[in-house]
Amino acid sequence: MESSIHNLKMDFTSHTGDGAFSWIKLFRQARRIPGLHYMMWFRFCNLTKGIRIVNRLCEYKLRKVGVRYNFDIPSDTRIGGGYLY
């Protein structure tokens, strides 16, 4: 769980160049940057694997965002932090 949060922070930093992470900044930037938006939901899917209902909601959102931006990375794929599209 902690590694997924760390990877999400690294994704945020690599996409925005801003080293000062905050959840509010993440959600604001994710609306503007398609790759970060997809990776945010990808990381949330990895975080919620043990919570069935929440994970299904995250998987649904991941598919929806993937169709919108034409991304298709299965949620069980292992991707390190700092991923750039």
Biopython code that builds the backbone (N, CA, C, O; Angstrom):
import numpy as np
from Bio.PDB.StructureBuilder import StructureBuilder

atoms = [
    (1, "MET", "N", (0.821, -1.187, 0.000)),
    (1, "MET", "CA", (0.000, 0.000, 0.000)),
    (1, "MET", "C", (0.871, 1.260, 0.000)),
    (1, "MET", "O", (0.645, 2.191, -0.772)),
    (2, "GLU", "N", (1.852, 1.263, 0.869)),
    (2, "GLU", "CA", (2.715, 2.441, 0.972)),
    (2, "GLU", "C", (3.492, 2.680, -0.315)),
    (2, "GLU", "O", (3.728, 3.829, -0.689)),
    (3, "SER", "N", (3.893, 1.609, -0.998)),
    (3, "SER", "CA", (4.638, 1.792, -2.242)),
    (3, "SER", "C", (3.755, 2.393, -3.337)),
    (3, "SER", "O", (4.248, 3.142, -4.179)),
    (4, "SER", "N", (2.458, 2.077, -3.338)),
    (4, "SER", "CA", (1.561, 2.668, -4.330)),
    (4, "SER", "C", (1.404, 4.166, -4.111)),
    (4, "SER", "O", (1.344, 4.932, -5.072)),
    (5, "ILE", "N", (1.338, 4.582, -2.863)),
    (5, "ILE", "CA", (1.253, 6.011, -2.556)),
    (5, "ILE", "C", (2.550, 6.705, -2.948)),
    (5, "ILE", "O", (2.533, 7.798, -3.513)),
    (6, "HIS", "N", (3.668, 6.066, -2.647)),
    (6, "HIS", "CA", (4.969, 6.618, -3.032)),
    (6, "HIS", "C", (5.058, 6.745, -4.558)),
    (6, "HIS", "O", (5.517, 7.767, -5.068)),
    (7, "ASN", "N", (4.622, 5.716, -5.284)),
    (7, "ASN", "CA", (4.642, 5.765, -6.751)),
    (7, "ASN", "C", (3.732, 6.864, -7.279)),
    (7, "ASN", "O", (4.071, 7.535, -8.254)),
    (8, "LEU", "N", (2.583, 7.054, -6.645)),
    (8, "LEU", "CA", (1.670, 8.117, -7.055)),
    (8, "LEU", "C", (2.315, 9.484, -6.860)),
    (8, "LEU", "O", (2.173, 10.364, -7.709)),
    (9, "LYS", "N", (3.019, 9.665, -5.756)),
    (9, "LYS", "CA", (3.724, 10.930, -5.525)),
    (9, "LYS", "C", (4.825, 11.138, -6.558)),
    (9, "LYS", "O", (5.042, 12.260, -7.016)),
    (10, "MET", "N", (5.518, 10.067, -6.929)),
    (10, "MET", "CA", (6.561, 10.170, -7.957)),
    (10, "MET", "C", (5.951, 10.487, -9.322)),
    (10, "MET", "O", (6.520, 11.260, -10.092)),
    (11, "ASP", "N", (4.787, 9.888, -9.624)),
    (11, "ASP", "CA", (4.088, 10.203, -10.878)),
    (11, "ASP", "C", (3.718, 11.682, -10.918)),
    (11, "ASP", "O", (3.905, 12.351, -11.934)),
    (12, "PHE", "N", (3.195, 12.180, -9.813)),
    (12, "PHE", "CA", (2.815, 13.590, -9.724)),
    (12, "PHE", "C", (4.020, 14.486, -9.976)),
    (12, "PHE", "O", (3.936, 15.440, -10.750)),
    (13, "THR", "N", (5.132, 14.186, -9.331)),
    (13, "THR", "CA", (6.335, 14.995, -9.474)),
    (13, "THR", "C", (6.870, 14.958, -10.905)),
    (13, "THR", "O", (7.279, 15.991, -11.434)),
    (14, "SER", "N", (6.872, 13.792, -11.533)),
    (14, "SER", "CA", (7.407, 13.703, -12.895)),
    (14, "SER", "C", (6.496, 14.371, -13.922)),
    (14, "SER", "O", (6.982, 14.888, -14.927)),
    (15, "HIS", "N", (5.189, 14.369, -13.688)),
    (15, "HIS", "CA", (4.266, 15.006, -14.635)),
    (15, "HIS", "C", (4.205, 16.516, -14.464)),
    (15, "HIS", "O", (4.071, 17.243, -15.448)),
    (16, "THR", "N", (4.299, 16.994, -13.240)),
    (16, "THR", "CA", (4.120, 18.428, -12.993)),
    (16, "THR", "C", (5.425, 19.172, -12.777)),
    (16, "THR", "O", (5.492, 20.380, -13.008)),
    (17, "GLY", "N", (6.459, 18.474, -12.339)),
    (17, "GLY", "CA", (7.718, 19.126, -12.011)),
    (17, "GLY", "C", (7.677, 19.812, -10.657)),
    (17, "GLY", "O", (8.639, 20.466, -10.256)),
    (18, "ASP", "N", (6.561, 19.663, -9.954)),
    (18, "ASP", "CA", (6.364, 20.281, -8.644)),
    (18, "ASP", "C", (6.695, 19.256, -7.564)),
    (18, "ASP", "O", (6.041, 18.216, -7.479)),
    (19, "GLY", "N", (7.684, 19.531, -6.752)),
    (19, "GLY", "CA", (8.093, 18.610, -5.708)),
    (19, "GLY", "C", (7.218, 18.643, -4.469)),
    (19, "GLY", "O", (7.299, 17.743, -3.633)),
    (20, "ALA", "N", (6.387, 19.660, -4.334)),
    (20, "ALA", "CA", (5.528, 19.803, -3.161)),
    (20, "ALA", "C", (4.199, 19.096, -3.421)),
    (20, "ALA", "O", (3.268, 19.695, -3.960)),
    (21, "PHE", "N", (4.113, 17.822, -3.037)),
    (21, "PHE", "CA", (2.913, 17.025, -3.264)),
    (21, "PHE", "C", (1.834, 17.373, -2.250)),
    (21, "PHE", "O", (2.109, 17.548, -1.063)),
    (22, "SER", "N", (0.610, 17.468, -2.735)),
    (22, "SER", "CA", (-0.561, 17.517, -1.859)),
    (22, "SER", "C", (-1.703, 16.862, -2.619)),
    (22, "SER", "O", (-1.713, 16.863, -3.850)),
    (23, "TRP", "N", (-2.654, 16.309, -1.902)),
    (23, "TRP", "CA", (-3.772, 15.620, -2.543)),
    (23, "TRP", "C", (-4.608, 16.591, -3.370)),
    (23, "TRP", "O", (-5.109, 16.223, -4.432)),
    (24, "ILE", "N", (-4.761, 17.808, -2.905)),
    (24, "ILE", "CA", (-5.539, 18.806, -3.649)),
    (24, "ILE", "C", (-4.851, 19.121, -4.972)),
    (24, "ILE", "O", (-5.499, 19.180, -6.017)),
    (25, "LYS", "N", (-3.524, 19.323, -4.925)),
    (25, "LYS", "CA", (-2.781, 19.578, -6.163)),
    (25, "LYS", "C", (-2.890, 18.400, -7.121)),
    (25, "LYS", "O", (-3.014, 18.585, -8.332)),
    (26, "LEU", "N", (-2.845, 17.189, -6.576)),
    (26, "LEU", "CA", (-2.949, 15.999, -7.423)),
    (26, "LEU", "C", (-4.268, 15.998, -8.187)),
    (26, "LEU", "O", (-4.277, 15.813, -9.404)),
    (27, "PHE", "N", (-5.377, 16.201, -7.488)),
    (27, "PHE", "CA", (-6.681, 16.161, -8.156)),
    (27, "PHE", "C", (-6.846, 17.311, -9.146)),
    (27, "PHE", "O", (-7.460, 17.136, -10.199)),
    (28, "ARG", "N", (-6.313, 18.464, -8.826)),
    (28, "ARG", "CA", (-6.389, 19.591, -9.770)),
    (28, "ARG", "C", (-5.574, 19.320, -11.026)),
    (28, "ARG", "O", (-6.046, 19.558, -12.139)),
    (29, "GLN", "N", (-4.362, 18.828, -10.854)),
    (29, "GLN", "CA", (-3.499, 18.561, -12.005)),
    (29, "GLN", "C", (-4.010, 17.382, -12.827)),
    (29, "GLN", "O", (-3.855, 17.363, -14.048)),
    (30, "ALA", "N", (-4.613, 16.405, -12.170)),
    (30, "ALA", "CA", (-5.107, 15.225, -12.886)),
    (30, "ALA", "C", (-6.215, 15.589, -13.862)),
    (30, "ALA", "O", (-6.388, 14.922, -14.881)),
    (31, "ARG", "N", (-6.965, 16.641, -13.559)),
    (31, "ARG", "CA", (-8.006, 17.076, -14.491)),
    (31, "ARG", "C", (-7.403, 17.642, -15.769)),
    (31, "ARG", "O", (-8.048, 17.619, -16.817)),
    (32, "ARG", "N", (-6.186, 18.147, -15.698)),
    (32, "ARG", "CA", (-5.541, 18.798, -16.845)),
    (32, "ARG", "C", (-4.571, 17.898, -17.610)),
    (32, "ARG", "O", (-4.319, 18.125, -18.793)),
    (33, "ILE", "N", (-4.035, 16.893, -16.951)),
    (33, "ILE", "CA", (-3.000, 16.053, -17.564)),
    (33, "ILE", "C", (-3.548, 14.630, -17.725)),
    (33, "ILE", "O", (-3.682, 13.911, -16.734)),
    (34, "PRO", "N", (-3.866, 14.212, -18.960)),
    (34, "PRO", "CA", (-4.479, 12.896, -19.174)),
    (34, "PRO", "C", (-3.667, 11.725, -18.610)),
    (34, "PRO", "O", (-4.240, 10.830, -17.990)),
    (35, "GLY", "N", (-2.354, 11.715, -18.810)),
    (35, "GLY", "CA", (-1.533, 10.614, -18.309)),
    (35, "GLY", "C", (-1.550, 10.523, -16.800)),
    (35, "GLY", "O", (-1.598, 9.425, -16.244)),
    (36, "LEU", "N", (-1.512, 11.659, -16.132)),
    (36, "LEU", "CA", (-1.569, 11.678, -14.666)),
    (36, "LEU", "C", (-2.944, 11.245, -14.184)),
    (36, "LEU", "O", (-3.051, 10.541, -13.180)),
    (37, "HIS", "N", (-3.995, 11.653, -14.881)),
    (37, "HIS", "CA", (-5.354, 11.267, -14.515)),
    (37, "HIS", "C", (-5.501, 9.745, -14.563)),
    (37, "HIS", "O", (-6.038, 9.137, -13.637)),
    (38, "TYR", "N", (-5.021, 9.140, -15.642)),
    (38, "TYR", "CA", (-5.096, 7.689, -15.769)),
    (38, "TYR", "C", (-4.253, 6.990, -14.703)),
    (38, "TYR", "O", (-4.706, 6.036, -14.071)),
    (39, "MET", "N", (-3.035, 7.466, -14.512)),
    (39, "MET", "CA", (-2.161, 6.818, -13.532)),
    (39, "MET", "C", (-2.674, 6.974, -12.108)),
    (39, "MET", "O", (-2.455, 6.092, -11.277)),
    (40, "MET", "N", (-3.354, 8.080, -11.810)),
    (40, "MET", "CA", (-3.950, 8.258, -10.486)),
    (40, "MET", "C", (-4.963, 7.146, -10.225)),
    (40, "MET", "O", (-4.948, 6.532, -9.159)),
    (41, "TRP", "N", (-5.843, 6.883, -11.191)),
    (41, "TRP", "CA", (-6.835, 5.825, -11.008)),
    (41, "TRP", "C", (-6.182, 4.448, -11.040)),
    (41, "TRP", "O", (-6.635, 3.531, -10.355)),
    (42, "PHE", "N", (-5.126, 4.297, -11.828)),
    (42, "PHE", "CA", (-4.378, 3.042, -11.850)),
    (42, "PHE", "C", (-3.805, 2.745, -10.463)),
    (42, "PHE", "O", (-3.910, 1.620, -9.974)),
    (43, "ARG", "N", (-3.203, 3.746, -9.834)),
    (43, "ARG", "CA", (-2.643, 3.573, -8.487)),
    (43, "ARG", "C", (-3.741, 3.322, -7.457)),
    (43, "ARG", "O", (-3.558, 2.515, -6.545)),
    (44, "PHE", "N", (-4.886, 4.008, -7.592)),
    (44, "PHE", "CA", (-5.995, 3.766, -6.667)),
    (44, "PHE", "C", (-6.500, 2.330, -6.784)),
    (44, "PHE", "O", (-6.885, 1.725, -5.783)),
    (45, "CYS", "N", (-6.501, 1.781, -8.003)),
    (45, "CYS", "CA", (-6.896, 0.374, -8.181)),
    (45, "CYS", "C", (-5.935, -0.550, -7.442)),
    (45, "CYS", "O", (-6.356, -1.518, -6.809)),
    (46, "ASN", "N", (-4.651, -0.249, -7.526)),
    (46, "ASN", "CA", (-3.660, -1.061, -6.818)),
    (46, "ASN", "C", (-3.790, -0.921, -5.301)),
    (46, "ASN", "O", (-3.576, -1.886, -4.567)),
    (47, "LEU", "N", (-4.136, 0.266, -4.837)),
    (47, "LEU", "CA", (-4.299, 0.501, -3.401)),
    (47, "LEU", "C", (-5.492, -0.236, -2.819)),
    (47, "LEU", "O", (-5.458, -0.650, -1.661)),
    (48, "THR", "N", (-6.541, -0.403, -3.605)),
    (48, "THR", "CA", (-7.799, -0.948, -3.083)),
    (48, "THR", "C", (-8.027, -2.403, -3.441)),
    (48, "THR", "O", (-9.166, -2.867, -3.401)),
    (49, "LYS", "N", (-6.992, -3.129, -3.784)),
    (49, "LYS", "CA", (-7.162, -4.526, -4.197)),
    (49, "LYS", "C", (-7.851, -5.381, -3.145)),
    (49, "LYS", "O", (-8.598, -6.289, -3.509)),
    (50, "GLY", "N", (-7.639, -5.134, -1.876)),
    (50, "GLY", "CA", (-8.252, -5.945, -0.823)),
    (50, "GLY", "C", (-9.660, -5.521, -0.443)),
    (50, "GLY", "O", (-10.328, -6.224, 0.315)),
    (51, "ILE", "N", (-10.124, -4.391, -0.953)),
    (51, "ILE", "CA", (-11.449, -3.877, -0.619)),
    (51, "ILE", "C", (-12.317, -4.020, -1.867)),
    (51, "ILE", "O", (-12.259, -3.186, -2.771)),
    (52, "ARG", "N", (-13.112, -5.069, -1.909)),
    (52, "ARG", "CA", (-13.789, -5.492, -3.132)),
    (52, "ARG", "C", (-14.664, -4.413, -3.785)),
    (52, "ARG", "O", (-14.498, -4.129, -4.971)),
    (53, "ILE", "N", (-15.572, -3.821, -3.050)),
    (53, "ILE", "CA", (-16.502, -2.854, -3.626)),
    (53, "ILE", "C", (-15.768, -1.611, -4.094)),
    (53, "ILE", "O", (-16.025, -1.114, -5.190)),
    (54, "VAL", "N", (-14.866, -1.108, -3.283)),
    (54, "VAL", "CA", (-14.103, 0.090, -3.643)),
    (54, "VAL", "C", (-13.221, -0.197, -4.853)),
    (54, "VAL", "O", (-13.071, 0.653, -5.731)),
    (55, "ASN", "N", (-12.644, -1.380, -4.899)),
    (55, "ASN", "CA", (-11.795, -1.742, -6.033)),
    (55, "ASN", "C", (-12.597, -1.802, -7.326)),
    (55, "ASN", "O", (-12.113, -1.379, -8.376)),
    (56, "ARG", "N", (-13.799, -2.316, -7.260)),
    (56, "ARG", "CA", (-14.628, -2.368, -8.469)),
    (56, "ARG", "C", (-14.979, -0.972, -8.961)),
    (56, "ARG", "O", (-15.021, -0.732, -10.168)),
    (57, "LEU", "N", (-15.231, -0.057, -8.044)),
    (57, "LEU", "CA", (-15.494, 1.329, -8.437)),
    (57, "LEU", "C", (-14.261, 1.949, -9.089)),
    (57, "LEU", "O", (-14.366, 2.651, -10.095)),
    (58, "CYS", "N", (-13.094, 1.683, -8.505)),
    (58, "CYS", "CA", (-11.840, 2.196, -9.091)),
    (58, "CYS", "C", (-11.592, 1.586, -10.466)),
    (58, "CYS", "O", (-11.170, 2.285, -11.387)),
    (59, "GLU", "N", (-11.852, 0.289, -10.610)),
    (59, "GLU", "CA", (-11.680, -0.375, -11.909)),
    (59, "GLU", "C", (-12.618, 0.234, -12.953)),
    (59, "GLU", "O", (-12.225, 0.445, -14.100)),
    (60, "TYR", "N", (-13.860, 0.514, -12.548)),
    (60, "TYR", "CA", (-14.820, 1.144, -13.453)),
    (60, "TYR", "C", (-14.312, 2.518, -13.904)),
    (60, "TYR", "O", (-14.334, 2.843, -15.091)),
    (61, "LYS", "N", (-13.861, 3.306, -12.948)),
    (61, "LYS", "CA", (-13.357, 4.644, -13.261)),
    (61, "LYS", "C", (-12.107, 4.560, -14.143)),
    (61, "LYS", "O", (-11.940, 5.361, -15.063)),
    (62, "LEU", "N", (-11.235, 3.595, -13.864)),
    (62, "LEU", "CA", (-10.031, 3.402, -14.677)),
    (62, "LEU", "C", (-10.402, 3.095, -16.126)),
    (62, "LEU", "O", (-9.812, 3.653, -17.051)),
    (63, "ARG", "N", (-11.377, 2.210, -16.326)),
    (63, "ARG", "CA", (-11.822, 1.893, -17.689)),
    (63, "ARG", "C", (-12.426, 3.122, -18.370)),
    (63, "ARG", "O", (-12.164, 3.384, -19.544)),
    (64, "LYS", "N", (-13.231, 3.866, -17.623)),
    (64, "LYS", "CA", (-13.876, 5.059, -18.175)),
    (64, "LYS", "C", (-12.837, 6.101, -18.606)),
    (64, "LYS", "O", (-12.930, 6.666, -19.696)),
    (65, "VAL", "N", (-11.857, 6.346, -17.748)),
    (65, "VAL", "CA", (-10.790, 7.304, -18.072)),
    (65, "VAL", "C", (-9.934, 6.762, -19.220)),
    (65, "VAL", "O", (-9.499, 7.524, -20.083)),
    (66, "GLY", "N", (-9.695, 5.454, -19.231)),
    (66, "GLY", "CA", (-8.921, 4.842, -20.306)),
    (66, "GLY", "C", (-9.575, 5.007, -21.667)),
    (66, "GLY", "O", (-8.894, 5.265, -22.659)),
    (67, "VAL", "N", (-10.903, 4.859, -21.718)),
    (67, "VAL", "CA", (-11.624, 5.054, -22.976)),
    (67, "VAL", "C", (-11.558, 6.517, -23.391)),
    (67, "VAL", "O", (-11.372, 6.827, -24.568)),
    (68, "ARG", "N", (-11.708, 7.408, -22.430)),
    (68, "ARG", "CA", (-11.685, 8.835, -22.737)),
    (68, "ARG", "C", (-10.359, 9.272, -23.358)),
    (68, "ARG", "O", (-10.340, 10.030, -24.328)),
    (69, "TYR", "N", (-9.245, 8.787, -22.787)),
    (69, "TYR", "CA", (-7.924, 9.213, -23.245)),
    (69, "TYR", "C", (-7.208, 8.178, -24.108)),
    (69, "TYR", "O", (-6.063, 8.387, -24.507)),
    (70, "ASN", "N", (-7.877, 7.065, -24.396)),
    (70, "ASN", "CA", (-7.320, 6.007, -25.224)),
    (70, "ASN", "C", (-6.089, 5.353, -24.596)),
    (70, "ASN", "O", (-5.088, 5.118, -25.272)),
    (71, "PHE", "N", (-6.173, 5.063, -23.298)),
    (71, "PHE", "CA", (-5.144, 4.310, -22.585)),
    (71, "PHE", "C", (-5.717, 2.945, -22.243)),
    (71, "PHE", "O", (-6.908, 2.823, -21.959)),
    (72, "ASP", "N", (-4.886, 1.933, -22.269)),
    (72, "ASP", "CA", (-5.340, 0.595, -21.892)),
    (72, "ASP", "C", (-4.187, -0.165, -21.257)),
    (72, "ASP", "O", (-3.461, -0.894, -21.933)),
    (73, "ILE", "N", (-4.029, 0.009, -19.965)),
    (73, "ILE", "CA", (-3.015, -0.712, -19.195)),
    (73, "ILE", "C", (-3.768, -1.512, -18.143)),
    (73, "ILE", "O", (-4.458, -0.920, -17.313)),
    (74, "PRO", "N", (-3.660, -2.835, -18.149)),
    (74, "PRO", "CA", (-4.368, -3.624, -17.137)),
    (74, "PRO", "C", (-3.940, -3.218, -15.727)),
    (74, "PRO", "O", (-2.773, -2.909, -15.486)),
    (75, "SER", "N", (-4.894, -3.222, -14.805)),
    (75, "SER", "CA", (-4.609, -2.741, -13.452)),
    (75, "SER", "C", (-3.654, -3.647, -12.682)),
    (75, "SER", "O", (-3.106, -3.228, -11.663)),
    (76, "ASP", "N", (-3.442, -4.880, -13.145)),
    (76, "ASP", "CA", (-2.507, -5.760, -12.434)),
    (76, "ASP", "C", (-1.078, -5.651, -12.964)),
    (76, "ASP", "O", (-0.201, -6.400, -12.533)),
    (77, "THR", "N", (-0.839, -4.738, -13.882)),
    (77, "THR", "CA", (0.507, -4.480, -14.398)),
    (77, "THR", "C", (1.328, -3.760, -13.345)),
    (77, "THR", "O", (0.808, -2.890, -12.646)),
    (78, "ARG", "N", (2.592, -4.105, -13.220)),
    (78, "ARG", "CA", (3.460, -3.433, -12.264)),
    (78, "ARG", "C", (4.226, -2.324, -12.985)),
    (78, "ARG", "O", (4.978, -2.565, -13.929)),
    (79, "ILE", "N", (4.009, -1.114, -12.506)),
    (79, "ILE", "CA", (4.682, 0.056, -13.075)),
    (79, "ILE", "C", (5.292, 0.840, -11.929)),
    (79, "ILE", "O", (4.600, 1.186, -10.971)),
    (80, "GLY", "N", (6.572, 1.119, -12.021)),
    (80, "GLY", "CA", (7.241, 1.878, -10.972)),
    (80, "GLY", "C", (6.815, 3.349, -10.981)),
    (80, "GLY", "O", (6.164, 3.811, -11.918)),
    (81, "GLY", "N", (7.181, 4.057, -9.953)),
    (81, "GLY", "CA", (6.840, 5.464, -9.838)),
    (81, "GLY", "C", (7.572, 6.327, -10.848)),
    (81, "GLY", "O", (8.625, 5.948, -11.361)),
    (82, "GLY", "N", (7.009, 7.480, -11.124)),
    (82, "GLY", "CA", (7.625, 8.399, -12.060)),
    (82, "GLY", "C", (7.284, 8.120, -13.510)),
    (82, "GLY", "O", (7.965, 8.601, -14.415)),
    (83, "TYR", "N", (6.235, 7.347, -13.736)),
    (83, "TYR", "CA", (5.826, 6.987, -15.088)),
    (83, "TYR", "C", (5.415, 8.215, -15.870)),
    (83, "TYR", "O", (4.613, 9.014, -15.388)),
    (84, "LEU", "N", (5.942, 8.377, -17.049)),
    (84, "LEU", "CA", (5.542, 9.456, -17.957)),
    (84, "LEU", "C", (4.917, 8.823, -19.190)),
    (84, "LEU", "O", (5.376, 7.779, -19.653)),
    (85, "TYR", "N", (3.897, 9.434, -19.712)),
    (85, "TYR", "CA", (3.222, 8.931, -20.902)),
    (85, "TYR", "C", (3.961, 9.300, -22.153)),
    (85, "TYR", "O", (3.527, 8.953, -23.252)),
]
sb = StructureBuilder()
sb.init_structure("model")
sb.init_model(0)
sb.init_chain("A")
sb.init_seg("    ")
for serial, (resi, resn, name, xyz) in enumerate(atoms, 1):
    if name == "N":
        sb.init_residue(resn, " ", resi, " ")
    sb.init_atom(name, np.array(xyz, "f"), 0.0, 1.0, " ", f" {name:<3s}", serial, name[0])
structure = sb.get_structure()
